[in-house]
Amino acid sequence: MINLKRLYKSFRFAFRGLLSLIKKEQNFKIHMIATVVVIFLGWYMQIKLWQWSLIVLMIAGVLILEMLNTVFERLLDLFKPRLHSYVKEVKDIMSAIVLVASIASVIIALLIFVPYF
């Protein structure tokens, strides 16, 4: 049987985490703004269902990677706050992962939206 009280708590914690990211993380805010713009363009240009599928996958991928990047940065700061060269390297690599996903998203968005202009 599903415990509705526990389910409610789980969703509350998840939304609290999302709000924390939106308030505290500049790059997450930028990704959210880009998300709103892309969703508006898709709606306005009436893109096809398969194009929506790609857009949703890319948006989710970039946001998830940005969340993971934030988690790794905070965990690394807890254990070895900028004392070890590996900490800096891991943080840089995590940022690079988000950058690559963001660039791929922009390329896919251009491939989808340019023909509509």
Secondary structure, 3 states (H helix, E strand, C coil): CCCHHHHHHHHHHHHHHHHHHHHHCHHHHHHHHHHHHHHHHHHHHCCCHHHHHHHHHHHHHHHHHHHHHHHHHHHHHHHCCCCCHHHHHHHHHHHHHHHHHHHHHHHHHHHHHHHHC
